[in-house]
Amino acid sequence: MFRSLLSMLFLVLFLGCEKKVSFQLKESAPLLSVDASIENNQAPVVVLTKSLNYFSNITSAIIEESMIKDATVTISNGTKIHQLKRYDVVLNSSTSFSYYSGNPYDTATFFTGEIGRSYQLKINWQGKEYSASTTIPSIRRVLDSVWWVKAPATPDTSTKVVVKARVTDAPGFGDCARYFTKVNSGFYLPGFNSVFDDALVNGSTYTVDVDKGVDRNVELNLDDYGFFKRGDTVTLKLSNINKTTYDFWRTVEYNYSSSGNPFSSAVKILGNVSNGALGYFGGYSNQFQTIIIPQ
């Protein structure tokens, strides 16, 4: 009885010492955010935005307002220096989107990505210069074949299927890859965990389940996650990437998957753009295979 009373006394004293703590977070000045890539046989694509504060209310209007339209962007392949052109597109009736890409009418300097070549990106914005470099690596992780099987533990009437791929990794550690899937006439979407190194598969041929790519702007449906459906035409895009691009997406996806988890550890996003900018410039050497899943 005495111990119970003593425990209650300590509890009362502890609760009486509680103090409400509130944080007044200052709004920080926006930083340049860079999402830039170049793929083999494609012109570079650079999306520039101003960073938003942590507790910003994300709306289409705010995203549109964050787009940077007054930068000067150039890219070099070591021989030519090409100034990118800004393109404005309307995503829906009320939202526009801007990006910078090659200007094919500037025939003297226009070029597309080549496997094995290095590229230097420069961005001038509000009196500051930012730079980044990347390489489109050689294809050392080869996409051999793609097929589908009935989803396990589902009735015969189910439309869910699993797509599988056979991949061969060249001997020698350090090969990294990222994958995307496209369903019918949709967009290429990266997997929930889209990047992989070859620590466990170095120099081997292996079979892997290919989870359907996800749109991170839409809430994930766990019942359908990873599955394709009968009647789908599925294109798998497997991209060889360098370690810098792998590290960027690895840290981004870890933060995305652990968002809201109070027990997760903070991870710094590993970008490669200079002068304090956020984001990355990455090179992709791509392979594609398409399968038609019958009804």
Helices and strands as residue ranges (DSSP letters): H 2-16, E 32-39, E 45-50, H 60-66, E 72-76, E 81-83, E 85-90, E 96-101, E 118-125, E 128-135, E 141-150, E 160-169, E 176-183, E 189-196, E 205-210, E 228-229, E 233-241, H 243-258, E 278-292
